Amino acid sequence: MEQYFSATQKMEQEVMFPSLLRGVFPQQEGAAPAAGGHADLYERYQLLKAIKPMVEKGLASVNDQSQTGADADTSSDDNDTMDAQLEERLSHHLAGLQQVLTHLTRDTNALTRRYSQILEQISPSEGQPS
């Protein structure tokens, strides 16, 4: 989770001119192909920026629910069975969430690297002392 937030924060700090990503398509190195296969990096940038608040909001609501759910006091065999099923379902969903966050982190890092390459192509002497 922290890697995802770190990657999106770095992307937001480095990508000052997202319009430079228009018409640039992801390289094969770290980026997975888009669902339609035709999304340029500008569209991916917009998608990644739109997803971040949803992830943050989802985490906040999960934290709120876990705090209010901790107050419930029940005990029986049925609840034990239900708890085991809930643990299994939670484990399954957390594994899926981890896969999605790993994918988003990889795409975010690839986009940030590609943006840096574009900037180097535009002004290659800027990074070297004169």
C-alpha positions in Angstrom: 0.0 0.0 0.0 2.8 2.4 0.9 4.6 1.6 -2.3 1.4 2.6 -4.3 1.0 5.9 -2.4 4.7 6.6 -2.8 4.6 5.9 -6.5 1.5 8.1 -7.1 3.0 10.9 -5.0 6.2 10.8 -7.0 4.2 10.8 -10.3 2.2 13.8 -9.2 5.4 15.7 -8.2 7.4 14.8 -11.4 4.7 15.0 -14.1 4.4 18.8 -14.4 3.2 18.8 -18.0 0.9 15.8 -18.5 0.1 17.0 -22.0 3.6 15.8 -23.0 2.3 12.3 -22.5 -0.3 12.7 -25.3 0.3 10.3 -28.2 3.0 8.4 -26.2 2.3 4.8 -25.7 3.7 2.6 -22.9 6.9 0.7 -23.5 6.8 -3.0 -22.8 9.2 -2.9 -19.9 7.0 -2.5 -16.8 3.6 -1.4 -18.1 0.9 -3.8 -18.7 -1.1 -3.3 -21.9 -4.3 -1.2 -21.6 -7.7 -2.9 -21.7 -8.4 -1.6 -25.1 -4.8 -1.6 -26.1 -5.0 2.0 -27.4 -4.6 4.2 -24.3 -1.7 6.6 -24.5 0.2 7.6 -21.4 -1.9 10.8 -20.9 -5.0 8.7 -20.6 -3.3 6.4 -18.2 -2.1 9.4 -16.2 -5.6 10.7 -15.9 -6.8 7.2 -14.9 -4.1 6.8 -12.2 -4.9 10.3 -10.8 -8.6 9.4 -10.7 -8.0 6.1 -8.9 -5.9 7.5 -6.1 -8.7 9.3 -4.3 -11.0 6.3 -4.6 -8.3 4.1 -3.0 -7.8 6.7 -0.2 -11.5 7.0 0.4 -12.0 3.3 0.4 -9.3 2.8 3.0 -10.8 5.6 5.2 -14.2 3.9 5.0 -12.7 0.5 5.8 -10.9 2.0 8.8 -14.1 3.7 10.0 -16.1 0.4 9.7 -13.5 -1.6 11.5 -13.6 0.7 14.4 -17.4 0.7 14.8 -17.5 -3.1 14.1 -15.1 -3.8 16.9 -17.7 -2.7 19.5 -20.1 -5.6 18.6 -20.3 -8.3 21.3 -21.5 -11.7 20.1 -20.5 -15.3 20.8 -21.8 -18.6 19.6 -20.9 -21.5 17.3 -22.7 -19.8 14.4 -20.7 -16.7 14.8 -17.5 -18.7 14.9 -18.4 -20.3 11.6 -19.4 -17.0 10.1 -16.1 -15.5 11.4 -14.1 -18.2 9.6 -16.0 -17.5 6.4 -15.4 -13.8 6.8 -11.7 -14.4 7.4 -11.5 -16.5 4.2 -13.4 -13.9 2.2 -11.3 -11.1 3.6 -8.1 -13.0 2.8 -9.3 -13.5 -0.8 -10.2 -9.8 -1.3 -6.9 -8.6 0.3 -5.0 -10.8 -2.1 -6.9 -9.3 -5.0 -6.4 -5.8 -3.7 -2.6 -6.5 -3.4 -2.5 -7.6 -7.0 -4.4 -4.5 -8.2 -2.1 -2.2 -6.1 1.0 -3.9 -7.4 -0.3 -3.5 -11.0 -1.1 0.2 -10.4 2.3 0.8 -8.7 4.1 -0.8 -11.7 2.1 1.3 -14.2 2.6 4.5 -12.2 6.4 3.9 -11.9 6.6 3.1 -15.7 4.7 6.3 -16.5 6.9 8.4 -14.3 10.1 6.8 -15.9 8.7 7.4 -19.4 7.9 11.0 -18.6 11.5 11.6 -17.4 12.8 10.1 -20.6 10.6 12.5 -22.6 11.9 15.4 -20.6 15.5 14.2 -21.2 14.8 14.1 -25.0 13.4 17.6 -25.0 16.4 19.1 -23.1 19.2 16.6 -22.8 21.8 19.2 -21.5 19.7 20.4 -18.6 20.8 17.6 -16.3 24.5 18.2 -17.0 26.6 20.9 -15.3 27.9 23.6 -17.7 
